[in-house]
């Protein structure tokens, strides 16, 4: 192996490490408020419901950023967007540790949301740019699995740190991590408009990129299938803890262990999705995975199972829902070609819309028909997604 080949391999490894750490820290930033709300509300002499609006402003700004950043990344390059996003995150999170009141903290969370929303579309597009097609899907699956660890590892660590030093300390820890990621990206993120294709800056366009992507039938079907499957995922995830507490008379603390296993299911599903995405039969496989997840969710809420078996079935269902999500994300980077960040941004919109729909529809069905209604919802929307995949997402044979 030549010296230039070895150096290229080292550079690519460094790039993947910097992207992975950046995504992990970004997702930790978005999820970190949950264990801190009570302490923040007490410190600012307000209610937990008011403090909970910090999440609202964060994700509202995140959604705006996801919609807007794709064309900027596709036109002006991945590296500037990565550095700007990480800098906004690091500065806002570090400053949050010194916020004197709830209003200031809300303003800083808006900045965090804007910076955080820039990272996933830009990062996935950069990875797709930098790797050959045969390695692209597995790399995306591995990154998604690593990012999912933020819910399994990052949030519990936030709770531990806050318990030891107060709610402001986690902001210092995660802000420092984000600052370190910004430094790593400064040195290790490839220069140029794209890491692999090069070619300098492209002419800026905004609506035309969205219009071109939405004109592709395969891409439209992909968004619809993902939207439906995210409804199922969020309906199950949102009300699982409530179901376990209500049905098994367990405490909130006792539910933490089953929920941790469910989090591991998302990691396993993400990694498996990266493997499936490289197969020629990936569409039939994700259709089977989705409907199997829907069946598992419906059985979970319909049968009177022991607690450990219910937790295992929920983990299996979540994992099966995550496999198609990862595959569809990888496919979106392939279909969108020169507008990859825009494509991943649109994919993110379908993802967020499905999450909102799952939480809302799940709540309505819970109130009207009990937990079994949530199970039927999961089965129904996954069956619909399978129809979309079979009818509108057929692919020609690919040479790998």
Long-range contacts (C-beta under 8 A, 24 or more apart in sequence): 11-188, 11-190, 12-130, 12-131, 14-184, 14-187, 14-188, 15-126, 15-130, 15-188, 15-189, 15-190, 15-195, 16-127, 16-139, 16-143, 17-184, 17-188, 18-181, 18-184, 18-185, 18-188, 18-189, 19-123, 19-126, 19-127, 19-143, 19-185, 19-189, 20-142, 20-143, 20-146, 20-147, 21-177, 21-180, 21-181, 21-184, 22-82, 22-86, 22-119, 22-123, 22-178, 22-181, 22-184, 22-185, 23-119, 23-120, 23-123, 23-143, 23-146, 23-147, 24-146, 24-147, 24-149, 24-150, 24-154, 25-89, 25-174, 25-177, 25-178, 25-181, 26-85, 26-89, 26-115, 26-116, 26-119, 26-120, 26-178, 27-147, 27-150, 27-151, 27-154, 28-150, 28-154, 28-155, 28-158, 28-174, 28-177, 29-89, 29-93, 29-112, 29-116, 29-174, 29-178, 30-58, 30-59, 30-62, 30-112, 30-113, 30-116, 31-150, 31-151, 31-154, 31-155, 32-154, 32-155, 32-158, 32-170, 32-171, 32-174, 33-58, 34-155, 35-155, 35-158, 35-159, 35-162, 36-158, 36-162, 36-167, 36-170, 39-162, 39-166, 39-167, 40-102, 40-105, 40-167, 43-167, 44-101, 44-102, 44-105, 46-102, 50-102, 51-102, 53-106, 54-102, 54-105, 54-106, 54-109, 57-106, 57-109, 57-110, 57-113, 58-109, 58-110, 58-112, 58-113, 58-116, 59-113, 59-352, 60-110, 60-113, 61-109, 61-110, 61-111, 61-112, 61-113, 61-114, 61-117, 62-113, 62-114, 62-116, 62-117, 63-117, 63-349, 63-352, 64-113, 64-114, 64-117, 65-113, 65-114, 65-115, 65-116, 65-117, 65-118, 66-117, 66-120, 66-121, 66-345, 66-348, 66-349, 66-352, 67-345, 67-349, 68-345, 69-117, 69-118, 69-121, 69-122, 69-341, 69-345, 70-121, 70-125, 70-209, 70-339, 70-341, 70-342, 70-343, 70-344, 70-345, 70-346, 71-204, 71-205, 71-206, 71-209, 71-210, 71-339, 71-341, 71-342, 72-204, 72-341, 73-118, 73-121, 73-122, 73-125, 73-341, 73-342, 74-125, 74-202, 74-209, 74-338, 74-339, 74-340, 74-341, 74-342, 75-201, 75-202, 75-203, 75-204, 75-205, 76-193, 76-201, 76-202, 76-204, 77-192, 77-193, 77-194, 77-201, 78-122, 78-125, 78-126, 78-129, 78-189, 78-190, 78-193, 78-194, 78-195, 78-341, 79-185, 79-189, 79-190, 79-191, 79-192, 81-118, 81-122, 81-341, 82-118, 82-119, 82-122, 82-123, 82-126, 82-185, 82-189, 83-182, 83-185, 83-186, 83-189, 84-115, 84-118, 85-115, 85-116, 85-118, 85-119, 85-122, 86-115, 86-119, 86-178, 86-181, 86-182, 86-185, 87-115, 87-182, 88-112, 88-114, 88-115, 88-118, 89-115, 89-116, 89-119, 89-178, 90-175, 90-178, 90-179, 90-181, 90-182, 91-175, 93-171, 93-174, 93-175, 93-178, 94-171, 94-172, 94-175, 94-176, 94-178, 94-179, 95-175, 96-168, 96-171, 96-175, 97-168, 97-169, 97-171, 97-172, 97-175, 98-168, 120-344, 120-348, 121-341, 121-342, 121-344, 121-345, 121-348, 122-341, 124-329, 124-333, 124-340, 124-341, 124-344, 125-194, 125-333, 125-340, 125-341, 125-343, 125-344, 126-189, 126-190, 126-194, 126-195, 128-333, 128-334, 128-340, 129-194, 129-195, 129-196, 129-197, 129-340, 130-190, 130-194, 130-195, 130-196, 131-196, 133-334, 134-278, 134-400, 136-330, 136-333, 136-334, 137-274, 137-275, 137-277, 137-278, 137-327, 137-330, 138-274, 138-275, 138-277, 138-278, 139-274, 140-274, 140-277, 140-326, 140-329, 140-330, 140-333, 141-270, 141-271, 141-272, 141-273, 141-274, 141-275, 141-277, 141-326, 141-330, 142-270, 142-271, 142-274, 144-270, 144-271, 144-273, 144-274, 144-326, 144-329, 145-267, 145-268, 145-270, 145-271, 145-274, 147-270, 148-263, 148-266, 148-267, 148-270, 148-322, 149-267, 151-263, 151-266, 152-260, 152-263, 152-264, 152-267, 156-260, 202-338, 209-339, 209-342, 210-342, 210-346, 212-339, 213-335, 213-336, 213-339, 213-342, 213-343, 213-346, 214-346, 216-335, 217-392, 218-335, 218-392, 218-393, 219-332, 219-335, 219-336, 219-343, 219-346, 220-392, 221-388, 221-389, 221-392, 221-393, 222-328, 222-331, 222-332, 222-335, 222-347, 222-393, 223-346, 223-347, 223-349, 223-350, 224-350, 224-385, 224-388, 225-324, 225-328, 225-385, 225-388, 225-389, 225-393, 226-324, 226-325, 226-328, 226-347, 226-350, 226-351, 226-354, 226-385, 227-350, 227-351, 227-353, 227-354, 227-357, 228-354, 228-381, 228-382, 228-384, 228-385, 228-388, 229-290, 229-321, 229-324, 229-325, 229-354, 229-381, 229-382, 229-385, 230-325, 230-350, 230-351, 230-353, 230-354, 230-355, 230-357, 230-358, 231-354, 231-357, 231-358, 231-361, 231-377, 231-381, 232-290, 232-293, 232-294, 232-297, 232-321, 232-358, 232-377, 232-378, 232-381, 232-382, 233-318, 233-321, 233-322, 233-325, 233-354, 233-355, 233-358, 234-354, 234-355, 234-356, 234-357, 234-358, 234-359, 234-362, 235-297, 235-358, 235-359, 235-361, 235-362, 235-365, 235-374, 235-377, 235-378, 236-297, 236-300, 236-314, 236-317, 236-318, 236-321, 236-358, 236-362, 236-374, 236-378, 237-262, 237-318, 237-358, 238-358, 238-359, 238-362, 238-363, 239-362, 239-363, 239-366, 239-371, 239-374, 240-314, 242-366, 243-300, 243-301, 243-310, 243-371, 243-374, 244-307, 244-310, 244-311, 246-371, 247-310, 247-371, 248-307, 248-310, 250-307, 257-311, 258-307, 258-310, 258-311, 258-314, 261-311, 261-312, 261-315, 262-311, 262-314, 262-315, 262-318, 264-315, 265-314, 265-315, 265-316, 265-317, 265-318, 265-319, 265-322, 266-318, 266-319, 266-322, 268-319, 268-322, 269-318, 269-319, 269-320, 269-321, 269-322, 269-323, 269-325, 269-326, 270-322, 270-325, 270-326, 272-319, 272-323, 272-326, 273-322, 273-323, 273-324, 273-325, 273-326, 273-327, 273-330, 274-326, 274-330, 276-323, 276-326, 276-327, 277-326, 277-327, 277-330, 277-331, 278-400, 280-395, 280-397, 280-398, 280-400, 282-327, 282-331, 282-395, 283-389, 283-390, 283-393, 283-394, 283-395, 285-323, 285-327, 286-323, 286-324, 286-327, 286-328, 286-389, 287-324, 287-385, 287-386, 287-389, 287-390, 289-320, 289-321, 289-323, 289-324, 290-320, 290-321, 290-324, 290-382, 290-385, 290-386, 290-389, 291-382, 291-383, 291-386, 292-320, 293-317, 293-318, 293-319, 293-320, 293-321, 293-378, 293-382, 294-378, 294-379, 294-380, 294-381, 294-382, 294-383, 295-379, 296-320, 297-374, 297-375, 297-378, 297-379, 298-375, 298-376, 298-378, 298-379, 299-375, 300-375, 301-371, 301-372, 301-374, 301-375, 302-372, 302-375, 317-378, 321-382, 324-385, 325-351
